Amino acid sequence: MSKETIFISYSRDDTDFVMKLATKLRNAGADIWLDQLDIAVGENWDMAVQNALKESENFLIVLSKSSVASNNVMDEVGYALSENKKVVPVLMEECEIPFRLQRRQFADLTGTDDVKGMKTLISALGLDSSVAKKLIDDDPKPEPKPEPKPGPKPDPKPDPKPKPDPIPPKPKSKLPIYIVAGIAAIAAIVFAFKDKIFPNQDQIAWDTTNIGNNIQIYEKYLTDFPEGEFVTAAKDSIAKKKKRIEDKLDNDDWQVALDTGTEVGFELYRNNHPAGIHIDKVDGKIVEVKNRDADDAAWNIATSANSVRSYIDYVMKDMAGKSKMNDAITNLKKEGKEGWLYSGTSSGSGLIFTVVKAVDGREIDSRTIPKTGDIVKAKESRRTYNSLSGGQAVGSQGRSVPRNSLAYVNNATVLGNAVFLQIVY
């Protein structure tokens, strides 16, 4: 469906008027969408209306006493206004125009001046000249005025000299004149009523095809009238309808892939729609799935072991999409021991704990000062203390950090030249 499609909103009570207007617009070449003409047999009615309303940029609302009282029609109007669609009201009978439509120019087709109303509709919808020409017939030309018959000639002046009476001519037969006049009259009648006497079968078939408005009926028209006047229009309609079906199938299969959320599901979409609407998203989605699966597997390992080391291993993994970092740190603190200890000098020489995983991704070496959130490794065994006071760790816990063990830096501070760490191990 193109953005130029005109969605027609109306009340079912006004079907006769709407069908005539829709047929006239479509026959003239306007791209319209009407539920009774464009929803195929077996298609979900509500979903078809919703999709058509969403995709159409032009919104034609037929105003009547019935439509302004319809909640469904007013819901459609409200959606069209909220989405900034081109809203064109058409007045089919006198009624109370809704407040939100009163400032918009409407086409008056109540019968008072339908030609003017149709011109207003053409202008409001921005229809091209070829469509407009078919919608509005040229004004009929006035009948030519009959030439005045010559009056009787004045009696000639009497000849002063009497002339002998002329011999009267033999009267001519008027039968040929009557025959010619009769033939002309019959020809005029035949011309005036030619469409009724000799109906245009091509036009009749095309009108019927538009009312049916499905691929099979358009194909039947092409079979019956391969050289017909509307062959191009029929082929265009078939192409549009096939595109709609293909797009709907494409979108449905993409939704299935999203709902499945697996690599197999996205590969299946790629195989079925190699040039599909969403083909450029497939690779990204597959990467997301792989990252998610890898993350789930790593997290299952960490929670199965449920130890300080298993959670540190999860934190240290280099992979995209780690979603359980906060949970890992929370569990790490819950399962581990915590204490303060001296780690060396801020000059970086002789640090007891070296950074092996930086929380901020910075480059690290043997002189890198640890930060909160880093993972560090003990170069030698050290005993931890309860707290930090007066520039030193105090209150021995009697616990030591084994050499080469990993720990999580819960806090890091530099006092003077000394580096102190609060670690979870």
C-alpha positions in Angstrom: 0.0 0.0 0.0 1.4 3.4 -1.0 1.4 6.5 1.1 -1.0 8.1 -1.5 -3.7 5.5 -0.6 -6.9 7.1 0.5 -8.5 5.3 3.5 -12.3 5.8 3.5 -14.0 5.9 6.9 -17.8 5.7 7.1 -20.9 4.3 8.8 -22.4 1.1 7.4 -25.7 3.0 7.3 -24.3 5.0 4.4 -23.0 2.1 2.3 -24.9 3.0 -0.9 -23.5 6.5 -1.0 -20.0 5.4 0.0 -19.8 2.5 -2.6 -20.9 4.9 -5.4 -18.2 7.5 -4.3 -15.5 4.8 -3.9 -16.3 3.2 -7.3 -16.2 6.7 -9.0 -12.8 7.5 -7.4 -11.3 4.1 -8.2 -12.6 4.2 -11.8 -11.0 7.6 -12.2 -7.6 6.2 -11.1 -7.5 7.3 -7.4 -5.8 4.8 -5.1 -8.5 4.2 -2.4 -8.9 1.6 0.3 -12.4 0.6 1.4 -13.1 -2.3 3.7 -15.9 -3.8 1.7 -13.8 -3.7 -1.5 -10.3 -4.5 -0.3 -10.5 -7.1 2.4 -10.1 -10.6 0.9 -12.2 -13.6 1.9 -10.9 -15.2 5.1 -8.7 -12.2 6.0 -9.0 -10.9 9.6 -11.3 -7.9 9.3 -10.1 -5.8 12.3 -6.4 -6.4 11.5 -6.9 -5.5 7.8 -8.7 -2.2 8.8 -6.0 -1.4 11.4 -3.1 -2.0 8.9 -4.8 0.0 6.1 -5.5 2.9 8.5 -1.9 2.9 9.7 -0.3 2.7 6.2 -2.5 5.3 4.5 -1.5 8.9 4.6 -4.8 10.2 3.3 -8.0 9.9 5.4 -11.5 10.6 3.9 -14.3 10.7 6.4 -17.9 10.6 5.1 -20.0 12.8 7.5 -23.6 11.9 8.2 -25.9 11.7 11.2 -25.0 8.1 11.5 -21.2 8.4 11.1 -20.8 11.3 13.6 -22.7 9.1 16.2 -20.5 6.1 15.5 -17.7 5.4 18.1 -15.8 3.3 15.7 -15.8 6.1 13.0 -14.8 8.7 15.6 -12.0 6.4 16.9 -10.6 6.2 13.3 -10.9 10.0 13.0 -9.0 10.5 16.3 -6.2 8.1 15.2 -5.9 9.9 11.8 -5.6 13.3 13.5 -3.1 12.1 16.1 -0.9 10.7 13.4 -1.0 13.9 11.4 -2.6 12.3 8.3 -4.3 14.4 5.6 -8.0 14.4 6.9 -10.6 15.3 4.3 -14.3 15.4 5.4 -17.0 14.7 2.9 -20.5 15.9 3.8 -23.2 13.6 2.4 -26.1 15.1 4.4 -26.7 17.9 6.8 -25.4 16.9 10.2 -23.6 18.3 13.2 -19.9 18.3 12.2 -17.6 17.2 15.1 -15.7 20.1 16.7 -12.3 18.7 15.8 -13.2 18.7 12.1 -15.0 22.1 11.9 -11.8 24.0 10.9 -11.1 21.7 8.0 -12.3 22.4 4.5 -15.0 19.8 3.6 -16.4 18.7 0.3 -20.2 19.2 0.2 -21.8 16.3 -1.7 -25.3 16.8 -0.3 -26.6 17.5 -3.8 -26.8 21.3 -3.7 -23.7 21.6 -6.0 -22.0 18.3 -6.4 -19.6 19.6 -9.1 -18.3 22.3 -6.7 -18.1 19.7 -3.9 -16.2 17.3 -6.1 -13.7 20.0 -7.1 -13.2 20.8 -3.4 -12.6 17.0 -2.8 -10.0 16.9 -5.7 -8.2 19.9 -4.3 -8.2 18.7 -0.7 -6.9 15.2 -1.7 -4.3 16.6 -4.1 -5.5 14.3 -6.9 -3.6 14.7 -10.2 -5.1 16.2 -13.3 -5.9 13.0 -15.1 -7.9 11.7 -12.1 -9.7 15.1 -11.7 -10.6 15.1 -15.4 -12.3 11.8 -15.1 -14.1 12.8 -11.9 -15.6 16.0 -13.3 -17.2 16.1 -16.8 -16.7 19.2 -18.8 -19.6 21.7 -18.5 -22.1 20.9 -21.2 -22.0 23.4 -24.1 -25.1 25.5 -24.7 -27.3 24.4 -27.6 -26.8 26.6 -30.7 -29.6 29.1 -31.3 -31.6 28.4 -34.4 -31.0 30.8 -37.3 -33.9 33.2 -37.6 -36.2 32.3 -40.6 -36.4 34.9 -43.2 -39.7 36.9 -43.2 -42.0 37.2 -46.2 -40.6 39.3 -49.0 -42.5 42.5 -49.8 -44.8 42.4 -52.8 -43.0 43.6 -55.9 -44.2 46.8 -57.4 -46.7 46.1 -60.1 -45.3 46.0 -63.5 -46.9 48.9 -65.3 -47.2 46.7 -68.3 -49.3 43.6 -67.9 -47.5 40.3 -68.5 -49.0 37.0 -69.5 -49.7 34.5 -66.7 -46.7 32.2 -66.4 -47.2 28.4 -66.7 -47.0 26.9 -63.2 -44.1 24.5 -62.6 -44.8 20.8 -62.0 -44.8 20.2 -58.2 -41.8 18.2 -56.8 -42.3 15.2 -54.6 -41.4 15.8 -50.9 -40.9 12.0 -50.1 -37.0 12.1 -50.3 -36.9 15.0 -47.8 -39.1 13.0 -45.4 -36.9 9.9 -45.8 -33.7 11.9 -45.1 -35.2 13.6 -42.1 -36.4 10.3 -40.7 -33.0 8.7 -41.1 -31.4 11.7 -39.4 -33.8 11.5 -36.5 -33.2 7.7 -36.0 -29.4 8.3 -36.1 -29.7 11.0 -33.5 -31.8 8.7 -31.2 -29.3 5.9 -31.6 -26.4 8.2 -30.8 -28.1 9.6 -27.8 -28.9 6.2 -26.4 -25.9 4.2 -27.8 -24.7 3.1 -24.4 -28.0 1.6 -23.6 -28.7 0.2 -27.0 -25.1 -1.1 -27.5 -23.6 -1.4 -24.0 -19.8 -1.2 -23.6 -19.0 -4.7 -22.5 -15.5 -3.8 -21.6 -16.6 -1.0 -19.2 -19.3 -3.2 -17.7 -16.7 -6.0 -17.0 -14.3 -3.4 -15.5 -16.9 -2.0 -13.2 -17.8 -5.5 -12.0 -14.1 -6.3 -11.6 -13.6 -3.2 -9.4 -16.5 -4.2 -7.1 -15.1 -7.7 -6.6 -11.6 -6.3 -6.2 -9.5 -9.4 -5.8 -6.7 -11.0 -7.8 -8.7 -13.8 -9.4 -11.4 -11.4 -10.7 -8.7 -9.0 -12.2 -7.0 -12.0 -13.8 -10.4 -13.1 -15.3 -10.8 -9.5 -16.8 -7.4 -9.8 -18.4 -8.3 -13.2 -19.9 -11.7 -12.0 -21.2 -10.4 -8.6 -22.5 -6.7 -9.0 -23.4 -6.9 -5.8 -25.4 -9.3 -4.0 -23.1 -9.1 -0.4 -22.2 -8.3 -1.2 -18.6 -5.6 -3.8 -19.0 -2.9 -1.6 -17.5 -5.0 -0.7 -14.5 -5.9 -4.4 -14.0 -2.2 -5.4 -14.0 -1.3 -2.6 -11.6 -4.1 -3.8 -9.2 -2.9 -7.4 -9.3 0.7 -6.2 -8.6 -0.4 -4.1 -5.7 -2.5 -6.9 -4.2 0.3 -9.5 -4.6 2.7 -7.0 -2.9 0.3 -6.6 0.0 0.1 -10.4 0.4 3.9 -10.8 0.2 4.5 -8.0 2.7 2.0 -9.5 5.1 3.6 -12.9 4.9 7.0 -11.3 5.3 5.9 -9.4 8.4 4.2 -12.5 9.9 7.3 -14.7 9.4 9.5 -12.0 11.0 7.2 -11.8 14.0 7.4 -15.6 14.3 11.2 -15.3 14.3 11.1 -12.7 17.0 8.7 -14.7 19.1 10.9 -17.8 18.7 14.0 -15.8 19.5 16.4 -18.5 18.3 19.2 -18.6 15.7 17.3 -21.3 13.8 14.2 -19.0 13.7 16.1 -16.1 12.2 17.9 -18.3 9.7 14.6 -19.7 8.6 13.3 -16.2 7.9 16.5 -15.5 5.9 16.0 -18.6 3.8 12.3 -17.9 3.1 12.8 -14.1 2.4 16.3 -13.6 1.0 15.2 -10.0 0.0 12.7 -9.5 2.7 11.7 -6.3 4.5 13.7 -7.2 7.6 16.6 -9.0 6.0 19.1 -6.3 7.2 18.2 -7.1 10.8 18.9 -10.8 10.7 22.6 -10.8 11.3 22.3 -8.4 14.3 19.5 -10.6 15.8 21.6 -13.7 15.4 24.5 -12.0 17.2 22.1 -11.0 20.0 20.9 -14.6 20.3 24.5 -16.0 20.4 25.5 -13.4 23.1 22.4 -14.2 25.1 23.0 -17.9 24.9 26.6 -17.5 25.9 25.6 -15.3 28.8 23.0 -17.7 30.0 25.5 -20.6 29.8 28.2 -18.6 31.8 25.6 -17.6 34.4 24.4 -21.2 34.9 28.0 -22.2 35.5 28.5 -19.4 38.1 25.3 -20.1 40.0 25.8 -23.9 39.9 29.2 -23.5 41.7 27.9 -20.5 43.8 31.3 -19.5 44.9 33.4 -16.4 45.1 35.7 -17.8 42.3 32.7 -18.8 40.0 31.3 -15.3 40.2 34.7 -13.7 39.7 35.1 -15.9 36.6 31.7 -14.6 35.3 32.8 -11.0 35.8 36.1 -11.6 34.1 34.6 -13.2 30.9 35.1 -11.0 27.8 31.8 -11.3 26.0 29.1 -9.0 24.8 25.7 -8.9 26.4 26.7 -9.8 30.0 23.4 -9.2 31.7 24.1 -10.5 35.2 27.0 -8.3 36.3 25.1 -6.7 39.2 23.8 -10.1 40.3 27.3 -11.6 40.1 28.8 -8.9 42.4 25.9 -9.2 44.8 26.3 -13.0 45.1 30.1 -12.6 45.2 29.9 -10.3 48.3 27.3 -12.6 49.9 29.5 -15.8 49.5 32.9 -14.2 50.1 35.0 -12.8 53.0 35.8 -9.1 53.2 38.7 -7.2 54.7 41.2 -4.3 54.4 44.9 -4.7 53.8 47.9 -2.7 52.7 48.8 -3.3 49.0 51.9 -1.3 48.5 52.8 2.3 47.4 51.1 4.5 44.9 54.2 4.7 42.9 53.2 1.3 41.6 56.4 -0.5 42.7 55.9 -3.5 44.9 52.1 -3.7 44.7 51.0 -6.9 46.4 47.8 -7.0 44.4 48.0 -6.5 40.6 45.0 -5.7 38.4 44.0 -8.5 36.1 40.5 -7.2 35.0 39.8 -3.4 35.0 36.2 -2.4 35.6 36.5 0.5 33.1 38.3 -1.4 30.4 41.5 0.6 30.9 44.9 -0.8 29.9 46.7 -2.5 32.8 50.2 -3.5 33.7 52.1 -4.4 36.9 52.0 -0.7 38.1 48.3 -0.1 37.6 46.7 1.2 40.8 43.5 -0.8 41.5 40.0 0.8 41.5 36.7 -0.2 43.0 35.2 -3.0 40.8 38.6 -4.3 39.6 39.5 -7.9 39.9 43.0 -8.3 41.4 45.5 -11.1 42.0 47.6 -11.6 45.1 51.3 -11.9 44.5 51.9 -13.2 48.0 49.8 -14.3 51.0 48.5 -11.4 53.2 46.4 -11.2 56.4 43.3 -9.0 56.2 42.1 -6.4 58.7 38.7 -5.4 59.9 39.0 -1.6 59.1 41.1 1.3 58.0 42.0 3.9 60.7 44.7 6.5 61.1 46.3 5.7 57.8 46.7 2.0 58.4 44.6 -1.3 58.4 43.7 -2.3 61.9 41.9 -5.1 63.7 43.3 -8.4 62.4 40.8 -11.0 61.4 43.2 -13.8 61.5 42.4 -14.5 57.8 44.9 -14.5 55.0 44.5 -14.1 51.3 46.3 -17.0 49.6 49.0 -16.3 47.1 47.8 -16.2 43.4 44.1 -16.0 44.5 41.7 -13.6 42.8 39.7 -11.0 44.7 37.1 -8.3 44.0 38.0 -4.8 45.0 35.1 -3.4 47.0 37.0 -0.2 47.8 40.3 1.4 47.1 42.0 4.4 48.7 45.4 6.0 48.7 46.6 7.5 52.0 49.8 9.5 51.5 51.9 7.1 49.4 50.2 3.9 50.7 47.5 2.0 48.7 44.9 0.3 50.8 42.3 -2.1 49.4 39.0 -3.5 50.8 38.6 -6.8 49.0 36.1 -9.7 48.8 37.9 -13.1 48.5 
